[in-house]
């Protein structure tokens, strides 16, 4: 599955700036700000947001379409799935050069040890512009309790591992002093000065726990620029978490202080309260760049923001609150009579950004309506308009599911089509898939379910179970076949469109607690998410559950202890 690329970094009538030549440790235009997207690495660390390699590849393609400078594709040493996903992204997205010479840098994350760095390099080296990003904690609390190392030991490891990364043949090395916002500044100056001498090209300053206030973070970047030897020879980056709700503000303050690489995620997803949001940071610079930020700009094609946001939302199952800035359902809605009156007279009265700037059309009622009489060509063309380019065999597989749904509902909306693509095409080849399902439920007794699952080897398995409701009895029947001890952490359903015959998308998160950390021997609570879509809510529920189980089984089969 591929995505059309229409982004051009050349100047246009829409005012898209020309992207400067990419040099790892230097940006020819001092007003240009690089955007590093870490949705596939930090974003995936959100509980239940795990994605399959195929889903990660699709998102990477969309990020390239968006025009991000660097895609942090993952942590290759975490598992074979992670390694393969990063390698696949490096090979495909990392070699797709557009007419203007744009191709994203593909970065792999590694701890400061040789094994991690070798593994990460083996994954990213296939890209035209590969990068290694290596991290080690520098705050007192992390060094004492997590690393159990002294400052001198951390300093030596940092210097040696950056040198080692360069010795592998990588000329683009990012160093990350984890928990920099809580680190002793004098030690931070020393460590960063040493890794610059060792060959680092970018130095990322993370607020790992989201503790800094905007004024503090700005001062941190300012002080680093003033006191770190050789800092003028590298790019300063920011990586801000949102625990106190100021990640976007901190990121923008960092840019004002001189940071020229901003690390963000789509929809702001990430560990705990998330990360700085790409759409918020980019649109703030686009909207106020000249007036407030001294002319700072990015190479992002903002018209692809909404499509990228919806794709990440669909794949991760992490639904946006309606009032989420820019991409929430209410972002451009005006309910107040006074506001509506002003909007009718002049849009700028209450709207500082045009919804078209992020790819949102005010009305999607025009055009071809897809229904049961629509053919393959109409389906394929509409999906291409939405940004999805499918191979012929994928179109054929999707078409019959589309026809089956069109028989049940009058017409399929764009949201229906996106849910259908996600459910039908973007999942990996399943270990288990639903064969048949029969459910009896009501007020006269316990719900009962008979389910038939088909294994990847073609064998069929049937089980029956009872439960307190149709979903409970169905999941219990599936468990009898799959024989995996899991806990259901989350179950949610979202109606994609309006009406009694609307398509429903179900999202589940399961927890499997049998993995053990190699060094601490603590139980690892690995969570896996799954989605399913259909007009039958029980069918969509079981497909979501099976999808999550397939991810878990695949992960267990390829897990590498770290």
C-alpha positions in Angstrom: 0.0 0.0 0.0 1.4 3.4 -1.0 0.5 7.1 -0.6 0.6 9.7 -3.3 3.2 12.4 -2.8 2.2 15.9 -3.8 4.3 18.0 -1.5 6.6 20.5 -3.1 9.2 22.4 -1.0 9.6 25.0 -3.7 8.0 28.5 -3.2 4.4 28.4 -4.4 1.5 30.8 -4.5 0.5 29.4 -1.1 3.7 30.6 0.4 5.5 27.3 1.0 9.1 28.1 1.6 12.0 26.4 -0.1 13.6 23.8 2.1 17.3 24.5 2.7 19.9 21.9 1.8 20.2 19.2 4.4 23.5 19.2 6.2 23.5 17.2 9.5 25.1 19.8 11.8 24.2 23.0 9.9 21.1 24.8 8.5 22.0 27.3 5.8 19.0 29.4 6.6 19.0 30.4 10.3 15.2 30.9 10.2 14.5 27.4 9.1 13.3 25.0 11.8 13.6 21.3 11.3 10.6 19.1 12.4 11.4 15.7 13.8 8.3 13.5 14.2 8.6 10.8 16.8 5.0 9.4 16.6 6.4 6.0 15.6 8.7 5.9 18.6 7.6 8.1 21.5 4.0 8.2 20.3 3.8 4.4 20.2 4.8 4.3 23.9 1.4 5.5 24.8 -0.4 2.6 26.5 -2.4 0.6 23.9 -1.0 2.6 21.0 1.2 -0.2 19.6 1.1 -0.4 15.8 2.0 -3.2 13.4 4.9 -2.8 11.0 2.5 -2.2 8.1 0.7 0.5 10.0 4.0 2.2 10.9 5.1 2.1 7.2 1.8 3.7 6.1 2.2 6.5 8.7 5.9 7.0 7.7 4.7 7.5 4.1 2.1 10.0 5.3 4.7 11.8 7.4 6.9 12.1 4.2 3.9 13.5 2.4 3.5 16.0 5.2 7.1 17.0 4.7 8.7 16.3 8.1 12.5 16.6 8.0 13.3 13.6 10.3 11.2 10.6 11.0 12.2 8.9 14.2 11.1 5.5 13.1 11.5 3.5 16.3 13.7 1.6 18.7 15.2 -1.2 16.6 16.6 -3.1 19.6 13.3 -3.5 21.3 12.0 -6.4 19.2 12.3 -8.0 15.7 9.0 -6.3 14.8 10.5 -2.9 15.7 13.8 -3.7 13.8 11.9 -4.8 10.7 9.6 -1.8 10.8 12.5 0.7 11.0 14.4 -1.2 8.3 11.4 -1.2 6.0 10.8 2.5 6.5 14.5 3.2 5.8 14.4 1.2 2.6 11.1 2.5 1.3 10.4 6.0 2.7 14.0 6.8 3.2 14.7 6.4 -0.5 11.7 8.1 -2.0 13.2 11.3 -3.2 10.8 13.9 -4.7 11.5 16.2 -7.6 12.9 18.9 -5.4 15.4 16.5 -3.8 13.4 16.1 -0.5 13.7 12.8 1.3 13.2 12.5 5.1 16.0 11.5 7.4 15.3 8.2 9.0 16.4 7.9 12.6 16.8 4.9 14.9 17.0 5.2 18.6 19.6 3.4 20.7 20.8 3.4 24.3 24.4 4.3 24.9 25.8 0.8 24.3 27.4 -0.9 21.4 24.7 -3.6 20.9 21.9 -1.0 20.6 23.9 1.2 18.2 24.9 -1.7 15.9 21.3 -2.9 15.8 19.9 0.6 15.1 22.5 1.2 12.4 21.7 -2.1 10.7 18.1 -0.9 10.5 18.6 2.7 9.3 21.7 2.4 7.1 19.6 1.6 4.0 18.1 5.2 4.0 19.7 7.9 1.9 19.9 10.0 5.1 20.3 7.7 8.1 20.6 8.9 11.6 21.5 7.4 15.0 19.9 8.9 18.1 21.6 7.7 21.3 20.6 8.6 24.8 21.8 8.3 28.4 20.4 10.0 31.5 22.3 12.9 33.0 20.1 14.0 36.0 21.3 13.1 39.5 18.2 11.1 40.3 18.5 9.0 37.1 22.2 8.4 37.5 21.9 7.4 41.1 18.8 5.2 41.0 18.4 4.0 37.4 21.9 3.8 36.0 23.8 3.5 39.3 26.7 5.4 37.7 28.8 8.4 38.6 29.1 11.6 36.5 32.5 10.5 35.3 31.2 7.2 34.1 28.2 8.8 32.3 30.6 11.3 30.7 32.9 8.6 29.5 30.1 6.4 28.1 28.6 9.4 26.3 31.8 10.4 24.6 32.8 6.8 23.7 29.4 5.8 22.3 29.1 8.9 20.1 32.5 8.0 18.7 31.4 4.4 18.2 28.3 5.5 16.4 30.4 7.6 14.0 32.8 4.7 13.5 29.9 2.6 12.2 29.8 4.9 9.2 27.0 7.2 10.4 27.7 10.9 9.8 24.5 12.1 11.4 24.5 11.3 15.2 22.1 12.8 17.7 22.9 12.7 21.4 20.2 12.9 24.0 21.0 13.7 27.7 17.8 12.1 29.1 16.1 14.3 31.8 18.1 17.3 30.8 15.6 19.7 32.3 16.4 18.3 35.8 20.2 17.9 35.2 22.9 20.0 36.8 23.7 22.6 34.2 27.4 22.6 34.7 27.5 18.8 34.1 25.2 19.3 31.1 27.6 21.8 29.5 30.5 19.4 30.1 28.7 16.3 28.6 27.4 18.1 25.6 30.8 19.7 24.9 32.5 16.3 25.0 29.9 14.6 22.7 30.3 17.5 20.2 34.0 16.9 20.1 33.3 13.2 19.7 31.2 13.8 16.5 27.6 14.5 17.5 25.8 16.6 14.9 22.6 17.3 16.8 22.1 17.7 20.6 18.5 17.1 21.8 17.5 18.7 25.1 14.5 16.8 26.5 12.2 17.7 29.3 11.6 14.0 29.9 9.2 14.4 32.8 7.5 17.6 31.6 8.5 19.6 34.7 9.9 22.8 33.1 7.9 26.0 32.6 8.2 27.9 29.4 10.5 30.6 30.9 12.7 27.9 32.4 13.0 25.9 29.3 13.9 29.0 27.2 16.6 29.9 29.8 18.0 26.4 29.6 18.5 26.6 25.9 19.9 30.1 26.2 22.3 29.0 28.9 23.4 26.0 26.9 24.2 28.2 23.9 26.2 30.6 26.1 28.2 28.0 28.1 28.7 24.9 26.0 32.0 24.7 24.0 31.4 24.0 20.3 27.6 24.4 20.5 27.7 26.6 17.4 28.8 23.6 15.4 25.7 21.5 16.1 21.9 21.7 15.8 20.1 22.2 19.2 16.8 20.2 19.4 13.9 20.2 21.8 11.9 17.2 23.1 9.1 18.3 25.5 6.6 16.2 27.4 3.2 17.5 28.4 2.8 16.5 32.0 1.9 20.0 33.0 0.2 20.9 29.8 3.0 23.2 28.4 4.9 21.0 26.0 3.9 23.1 22.9 4.7 26.3 24.8 8.1 25.0 25.9 8.9 23.8 22.4 8.1 27.2 20.9 10.2 29.0 23.6 13.0 26.6 22.8 12.8 27.7 19.1 12.8 31.4 20.2 16.0 30.7 22.2 17.8 29.1 19.2 16.7 25.5 18.9 16.4 24.6 15.3 15.0 21.1 15.5 11.7 20.6 17.2 10.6 17.0 18.2 6.9 16.5 18.1 4.2 13.8 17.6 1.0 13.7 15.6 -2.0 14.6 17.9 0.5 15.0 20.8 0.5 11.3 21.7 3.3 9.9 23.8 4.1 8.5 27.2 1.9 9.6 30.1 0.4 13.0 29.1 2.0 13.0 25.7 4.4 15.2 23.8 4.4 18.5 22.0 1.9 18.3 19.2 3.2 18.6 15.6 0.0 20.4 14.4 0.1 22.9 17.2 3.8 23.8 16.9 3.8 24.0 13.1 0.6 26.0 12.9 1.8 28.4 15.6 4.9 29.1 13.5 2.9 29.4 10.3 0.2 31.7 11.9 2.5 33.9 14.0 6.0 33.2 12.6 6.6 36.7 11.2 4.9 38.6 14.0 6.2 36.7 17.1 8.9 34.3 16.1 11.2 36.5 14.1 10.4 34.9 10.7 10.9 31.2 11.8 9.3 28.7 9.4 9.1 25.0 8.6 8.9 22.9 5.4 5.6 21.3 6.5 2.8 21.1 3.9 0.1 21.8 6.4 -2.7 20.7 4.1 -1.8 17.2 5.0 -2.1 17.7 8.8 -5.7 16.5 9.1 -5.2 13.4 7.0 -2.2 12.4 9.0 -4.0 13.1 12.3 -6.9 10.9 11.3 -4.6 8.1 10.2 -2.8 8.1 13.5 -6.1 8.3 15.4 -7.5 5.3 13.4 -4.4 3.1 13.8 -3.7 3.8 17.5 -7.4 3.9 18.6 -6.5 7.0 20.6 -9.6 9.2 19.9 -9.2 12.9 20.1 -11.2 15.0 22.5 -13.6 17.2 20.5 -11.9 20.4 21.6 -8.4 19.3 20.6 -6.6 22.3 19.0 -6.8 22.3 15.2 -7.8 18.6 14.6 -10.6 18.1 17.1 -14.2 17.8 15.9 -15.1 21.2 17.4 -11.9 23.0 16.4 -13.7 25.0 13.7 -17.2 24.7 15.1 -19.1 27.9 16.1 -22.2 27.4 18.4 -22.7 30.8 19.9 -25.2 33.0 18.1 -22.9 36.0 18.4 -20.0 34.0 17.0 -22.1 32.6 14.1 -23.3 36.1 13.2 -19.7 37.4 13.1 -18.6 34.4 11.0 -21.3 35.0 8.5 -20.3 38.6 8.2 -16.5 37.9 8.0 -14.7 34.7 8.9 -11.8 36.4 10.5 -14.0 37.7 13.3 -13.6 34.4 15.1 -11.3 32.3 13.0 -7.6 32.9 13.0 -6.8 29.9 10.8 -8.6 28.7 7.7 -9.7 25.1 8.1 -8.5 24.5 4.5 -4.9 25.3 5.7 -4.9 21.9 7.5 -6.8 20.0 4.8 -10.3 20.4 6.2 -13.0 21.1 3.7 -16.0 23.0 5.1 -18.4 20.8 3.2 -17.9 17.3 1.9 -21.4 16.9 0.5 -20.3 17.4 -3.1 -19.0 14.7 -5.4 -19.6 11.0 -6.0 -21.6 9.1 -3.4 -20.4 5.6 -3.1 -23.0 2.9 -2.6 -23.9 -0.7 -3.6 -23.8 0.2 -7.4 -20.4 1.8 -7.3 -17.6 0.0 -9.0 -13.9 -0.7 -8.3 -12.7 2.4 -10.2 -15.0 4.8 -8.3 -13.8 3.2 -5.0 -10.1 3.4 -6.0 -10.4 7.0 -7.2 -12.1 8.2 -4.0 -9.5 6.5 -1.8 -6.7 8.2 -3.9 -8.4 11.5 -3.2 -8.2 10.7 0.5 -4.5 10.0 0.2 -4.6 6.2 0.0 -3.1 4.4 -3.1 -3.8 0.7 -3.1 -2.3 -2.1 -5.1 -4.7 -4.1 -7.4 -5.0 -7.1 -5.0 -5.7 -4.7 -2.1 -8.4 -3.0 -4.1 -9.9 -6.4 -4.9 -9.9 -7.5 -1.3 -11.4 -4.2 -0.1 -14.0 -4.0 -2.8 -15.9 -7.1 -1.7 -16.0 -5.9 1.9 -17.2 -2.5 0.6 -20.0 -4.1 -1.4 -21.1 -6.2 1.6 -21.3 -3.0 3.7 -23.0 -1.1 0.9 -25.8 -3.7 0.8 -26.6 -2.9 4.4 -26.3 0.9 4.4 -27.3 3.4 1.7 -24.0 5.1 1.1 -20.5 5.1 2.6 -18.9 8.4 3.8 -15.2 9.3 3.7 -15.0 8.3 7.4 -16.6 4.9 6.6 -14.0 4.4 3.8 -11.1 5.3 6.1 -12.3 2.8 8.8 -12.8 0.2 6.1 -9.2 0.6 4.7 -7.8 0.5 8.2 -9.7 -2.6 9.1 -9.3 -4.5 5.9 -5.9 -3.6 4.3 -3.6 -2.2 6.9 -3.6 -5.1 9.3 -0.8 -7.6 9.0 -1.4 -11.2 7.8 -3.4 -12.5 10.7 -2.5 -15.5 12.9 -6.2 -15.9 13.7 -9.2 -14.5 11.8 -12.9 -14.7 12.4 -14.7 -17.4 10.5 -18.3 -17.5 11.8 -20.1 -16.1 14.8 -23.5 -16.8 16.4 -24.7 -14.9 19.5 -27.8 -15.2 21.6 -28.5 -12.5 24.1 -31.4 -10.7 25.8 -33.2 -10.6 29.2 -34.1 -14.3 29.6 -30.7 -15.6 30.6 -26.9 -15.5 30.1 -25.6 -14.6 26.6 -24.2 -17.5 24.6 -21.7 -17.4 21.8 -20.5 -19.9 19.3 -17.4 -18.8 17.3 -15.3 -20.3 14.6 -11.8 -19.0 14.1 -9.5 -19.8 11.2 -5.8 -20.2 11.9 -3.1 -19.0 9.5 -2.4 -22.7 8.6 -6.0 -23.0 7.4 -7.3 -25.1 10.3 -10.7 -24.2 11.8 -11.5 -24.1 15.5 -14.9 -23.8 17.2 -15.8 -22.9 20.8 -18.9 -22.0 22.8 -19.1 -19.9 25.9 -21.6 -18.0 28.1 -21.1 -14.6 29.6 -22.8 -11.6 31.2 -23.3 -10.0 27.8 -22.7 -10.7 24.1 -19.2 -9.2 24.1 -18.2 -11.0 27.3 -19.4 -14.4 26.0 -17.8 -13.8 22.6 -14.4 -12.9 24.1 -14.5 -15.9 26.4 -15.2 -18.2 23.4 -12.2 -16.7 21.6 -10.0 -17.2 24.6 -10.9 -20.9 24.7 -9.5 -21.2 21.2 -6.5 -18.9 21.3 -5.5 -20.0 24.9 -3.8 -16.8 25.8 -4.1 -15.3 29.3 -4.9 -11.7 28.8 -6.7 -8.9 30.6 -9.0 -6.5 28.8 -7.9 -3.0 29.8 -10.0 -0.9 27.5 -13.1 -1.3 25.4 -14.6 1.6 23.4 -16.9 2.0 20.5 -17.2 5.0 18.1 -19.9 5.4 15.6 -18.2 6.7 12.5 -21.3 8.3 10.9 -24.9 9.1 11.8 -27.9 6.8 11.6 -29.1 3.4 12.8 -27.1 1.7 10.0 -23.9 3.5 10.7 -20.5 1.8 10.8 -19.1 1.4 14.3 -15.4 1.2 15.0 -14.4 -0.8 18.1 -11.1 -0.2 19.9 -9.7 -2.6 22.6 -6.5 -2.7 24.6 -5.3 -5.9 26.2 -2.6 -6.6 28.7 -0.3 -9.7 28.6 1.9 -10.0 31.7 4.3 -12.9 31.0 7.3 -11.0 29.7 10.1 -10.4 32.1 12.8 -7.6 31.9 16.2 -9.2 31.4 18.1 -7.0 33.8 15.5 -6.2 36.6 13.5 -9.5 36.3 10.4 -7.4 36.8 7.1 -8.3 35.0 6.7 -6.2 31.9 3.0 -5.2 31.3 2.9 -5.2 27.5 -0.3 -3.7 26.1 -1.6 -4.3 22.6 -4.5 -2.5 20.9 -6.8 -3.7 18.1 -9.6 -2.1 16.0 -12.5 -3.5 14.1 -15.2 -1.9 12.0 -18.6 -2.9 10.7 -22.3 -2.3 10.9 -22.6 -5.2 13.4 -21.2 -4.1 16.7 -20.5 -7.6 18.0 -18.6 -8.6 14.8 -16.6 -5.3 15.0 -15.9 -6.1 18.7 -14.6 -9.6 18.1 -12.5 -8.4 15.1 -10.9 -5.7 17.3 -10.1 -8.3 20.0 -8.7 -10.8 17.5 -6.6 -8.0 16.0 -5.1 -7.2 19.4 -4.4 -10.9 20.1 -2.7 -11.3 16.8 -0.4 -8.3 17.6 0.4 -9.8 21.0 1.1 -13.3 19.7 3.3 -11.9 16.9 5.2 -9.7 19.4 5.8 -12.7 21.8 7.1 -14.8 19.0 9.7 -12.2 18.1 10.5 -10.5 21.4 14.1 -9.6 22.1 14.9 -9.1 25.8 16.3 -5.6 26.5 
